[in-house]
């Protein structure tokens, strides 16, 4: 098991909040992929589930879209666990630390949907994502 190196605590969205919060995407340089599950989020990264695998180190954009907002944050894939026999993947993203304004804007925009009372369930710990 890797040593936990996250700089900020990850938080989950409240039960049912994902549907009301808006839509989340990951884009590479070719296509946009809808995030099927946002497992956890912090100022510095997110754990997501989607139907696409990525290579560790790949540069992507994390996008959040609602009726009021469109926020794009550049990020890096720090881990990707693909479910055998499917296209489903769990992915750890590290948001670009040089874009602090977008990172804070996303977290503040989602604050009413975040469950601050508990930590998300953890899959095996990963390096800072």
Steps between C-alpha positions, in 0.01 A plus 500: 500500500634843404564771755223759518642828367189705442534857617127564546227277642271348243126540541208321340189659361186462710278201420307586182682832453688390189181502294401850615849653496556498124702296255864398531730413207860414429647608169817386335626662181253296292171458681282574800398216737214531747598415855274221628593553864683765697634301793679782675630850442737749660674822409780300339332206330214257453424132488265416215341206320443499127490278192848583375848408613788744502873461532672620816650841426247581229391864493122549508244765588243453776178684409198588708191636330174623652235749392707774669860387456758351271827433679800334336805390695810351340617184670722196490399136531689360800345153500249299300342168604316329218236238576598179316281422201340846491578856402415621851783673685563669829738790451691730732555853374735762635385850412761739362631688807578807290126551434400562863222741404312231302562238769352726769213610274402136438514409868303809603241442226447143620506583873122464544523147358804385700463286811743666741401272788680188384792380296433301184549126495854432397617259241865408544690815579673670213771757461382861510216539255 
